[in-house]
């Protein structure tokens, strides 16, 4: 049985992988992946993006959308970050059973972010600037996601904001295809998908990003903590790594020369990373433990008892989850820094946890 657990959930076979190429103006992106296998194929079409894209045509981009509350309308647009979709796909994983039932899926998206408010002397080819802009995008799309939390006092009318995700985790710089990529992960705390991202600069003002989302499925596991107990993610990670190991990005001669010029400047090639704060970790442990009984029944307990995990169980999981797991082609870890937010104050939402 232990051997079978290393085979399942079963990923799509790479024996059917095909090479996919994208012309991005005078740059070329290529990688290998199996044909898509969407368990919900009627929901969305995949791999429909054109093979040739003009990445310098602003008409091809759309503003980034983010969720927010309070003074700013929900699903608002942020004017200084615009996105261009390059590729999207999804692959089903099969669980061990008589019929090899659905065991989850991986979503993959490649996009280019156009940053139009950099200072005149800033370039995304400088690693610290790339880090700063990736963080701003991360704030908009991840840190703005909160849940209302669980109230133990029925007369408490406070509108709590509990974080829905913990991250960035496992942040590191990775050499891939001759270029340096910023890598990090995000851990959901309630439900939803784990996410893994790679980011690299392709010009002074454009970022290429590869995003993977891991959705795992298991019975009697209606929250993130129980999913991690029931369903290992090794096969999902291995599948993702195979795609990224095959990925090659070739810059145009002009952009390659500009990349070399900027990277040769003092400090431009630093490999600082960002991460979550001790307070974020403390809050994450509380949120995950409080939601650990959602969609889960412990058969050894009375149905009227709490079916949550103990704080110690969740703390042990989080402490292990935040540990660095270097990729095989990563650089030695340098200092972790706290990136200063570039968002307007009215867009920055803070967690509100309340009594514990």
N, C-alpha and C positions, 0 to 999 in steps of 0.2 A: 504493500500500500504506500509506503514511503517513496518507492520508486515512481509510482503513478502520480504522486503529488508533484514530482518534478516535471511531468509531462503535461499536466493540466493546471489551469485552463489552457487548452491547446490553441496556439496561435496559428494564423494563416501560414502556409508553407512558403518559404523563400525560394523553393524550386520553381515557382511560377513568377518570380520577380521579373519585372521589365525595367529597362532604363527609361527615365523620364527626364527630358531636357526642356529648359525654359530659357528663351532669349530675353534678357533684361537690358534693353538698349544695346550697348556694346559689351555687356557682361553676360556670362553664361553660367547657369545653374543646372546641375545634374545630380541625380540620385537614383537608387533602385528601391522598388517596393512591389509587393504583390498587387494584383487587381483588387479594387475595393470590394468589401463584403459587408454592406450595411444591414444590420438586423432590422432597421426601420426604414427600408429603402423608399417608402412612399413619402417620407417626411421631407427629404432634400436630395437634390442631385449633387453628384460629386465629380471631381476632376473635369469640370467644364470650363476652367479658366483657359484663355488662349495661350498658345506656346510662345508667342512673341508679344512683349509688352514694352511700351515706351515709359520707362520709369521717371522720366523728366517732364512728362506732360501732366500738369496739375489737374486737368480735366478727368484723368483716370482715377483720382483719389476721392475719398469721402471722409468727412470729419469723424474723429473718434467719438463713440458714444459711451457714456458712463451712467451708472445709476447713482442717485444722490437723494438726499432728503433735506427738509428744512427750507432754507431760503432759495435753494436752486431746484428747478423742476426735475422730476425723475426722467431718466433717459435723455439727458441733455447732450449737446454737442460741444466739444472742446475745440476752439478754433486753431490752436497752434500745432496740433498733431493730426495728420491726415494719413489714411491707410489705403493701401493698394493690395488686393488679394492676388496671390501668385499661384497658389495650389491649395486644394482641400480634399481630404479623403477620410475614410473610416473603415476599420477592420473589426470583424466579429471574432471573439474568442469562444471556444466551446468547452463546456464543463463536462466532467466525467459522469456519465449516466448511460442508460440503455440507448437513449436517443441523442446523446451529446447535446444537451440543452444549452441555451444561451448562458454564457459565463462572463459577459461583459464585452467591452469594445474599447478600441483606441481611436481617438480622433486626431487628425494631423492637419495643421494649417500653416502655410508659409505666407508671410505678408511683409510689405515694405512700409515703414513709417517715415513720413516726410516731416521734418522739424523745421518750422519756418521762423522761429524767434530766437535763434542763437545769436550771441554777440558776434560782431564782425571778426574778432580774433579767435573765435572758437571753431573747432572742427571735431566731428564725431570720430575721426581717425585717431584722436587723442583718447586714450582709454578712460580717463577720469570723466571726460565729457560724455562719452557713450554710457558709462555707468550712471551718470546723473540723469540722462534722458530716459534710459530704461526704467529707472526708479520712478520718474514722474508718470510714465505710462502705467507702471505697476500700481501706483497710488490710485489712479483714476479707475482702473479696471478691477482691482482686487481689494484695496483698502477701503473702497467705498461700499463694499458689501458687508452689511450687518444683518443680524437677526434680532428679534424682539426679546429673546431670552425667556427664561422660565421664572415665574414669580411664585414664591412660597406664601406670600401674604396676599389674600384676595382683595384687600382694600388698598393695596399699593397701586397708585395711579401713575407712577413714574414710567416714562417711555424709555426703557433701557435699550442700549445699542451694544449687543454682544458681537464680537468679531466672528465672521464666518470662516476665516482662513488664517493660517499661520505661515509666515514666510517673510522674506526669502530664506529658503533652507538650502544647505549643501552648495552654497555659492562658490564658484571657482572659475578660473580661466582655462580654456581648453584649446589646444592646437588642433585644427581640423582643416585638412586640405590646403595647408600653407597659410591660413589666416587664424587669428585669435578670436575666440568666441567667449562671450560671457554666458555662463550656465547657472541656472538655479531651479529650485523646485518650490511648489506650494502645496501645503497640506490642508485639506478641508477639515473643519471641526464639527460639523453637524451632518451634512450629507453632501452629495455632489462628487466631482471628479478631482483626482490628483492632477496636477499640471507640472509639466517639465518644459523649459524654454531655453533656446540658444539664441544669442543676439550678436551680430557683427555689423560694423559700419561698411557701407559700400560706396559712400562719398562723404563729403564734408557735412551733408545735411540729410542723409538717408540711411536708415537702419534696416537690415534684413533680419527677420525673426522667424524661427521655426518653433511652433508651439505643438505640444502633444498633450492630450487629456486622456487620463486613464479612468475608465468607469468599470468598476468590478461589481459583479452580481452574485449573491448567495442568499439562500433562504434563511429566515430568522436573523436577519442582519440589516435592520433598517436605519443604521447610523454609521458614521465613519469608523468609530472605534471597533464596532463588532465586525465590520467588513474587513478591517485589518487583522482581526483575530481569525477570521474564517477563510480568507482568500489571500494567499501570498501574491506579491506583485512581481516576482522574479521574471516570469515569462513575458510579462508586459514590458519590463525594463529591457530585457534582452532583445525583444522585437524592435523597440525604439532604437537601441544602439546599433543594430544591423543597418537600419536606414541611415543613421547619421554617419556611420563608418563609410558608407558608400557615397556620401554627399561631397560634391566638389563645386566650389564657387570661384570662377575666374573673372577677375576685374579686367576692364579695358586697359590698354597700355597707359592711357592718360591717368585713369584713376589709380592704377597700381603705382605709378610714379608719385602721385600726390600722397598716397598712403605711406610710401617709403619716406617722403620728405617730412611729413608730420611726425611719423614714428621715430625719426632720428633726432627730434628735438628733445632737450633734457626733460625727463619725467613723463614724456608722452606715452612710454611703453610700460608704465607702472601696472601692477597686477593687483591693485587693491580690490576688495570685494565688499559687499554689504550683507547684512544679516538682520535677524530679528533681535529685539531688545529683551533683557531679562523680564521686563514688565509684560511684553507680549507673550512670552513663554508662560508666565504665571497665569495670565488671563486665559490662554489657550487651554491649559490644564483644567481650569474651572469649567470653561464652556464645554469641552469635550466630555468631561465626567458628567455634567448635568444632563447632556443629551444622550448619554450612553444607554439609556433604557428605551429610547424611541425605537419602535418596530422590532423589539427584541423581548423574548420571554425565556427566562431561566427556569427550566423544568424542575430544578431542585428547590425552588422557592414557591411560597404561596402566591396566588395570583394577585392578592391585595398588597403584597410587599413591594418595595422598590426593586426594580430589576436593573438598576444602574450598576456600572462597575464601581469598584472602590477607588477613592482618590489615589491610592498607592499604585493600583494597576495602570491608571491613566498616566500618572506621573512617570512611571517606568517606561511606558510607550513613548511619550513625548521626549524624555531625556535621550532615549535611543534614536528617535527620529531626527533630532537636531544635530546629531554627530556628523562630522564630515566623512563622506564616502568618495574619495578621489576617483575620478574617471581614469582610464588607462593612459590617456594622452593629456592629462591636466598638468598645469604648471604648479610648482611648489607654492603653498599658500602664503600670501603676504598678509599685511594687516587688514583687519576689518574696520571699516569706517562707517560713520553715521552720515548718510547723504542728507543734505539740507533740502527741504521741499521747495520746489519752484512754483507750486500751485498758489493761486490767490487764496488768501485766508478763508474766504467764504466757501471755498470748495473743500476745505480740509475738515473731515468729520473725525471725531475722537470716540473711542469706545467708552461706553458708560455701563459698567458692570454692576454696581450697587452692592448691597450686603451679600456676604458669602456664608 
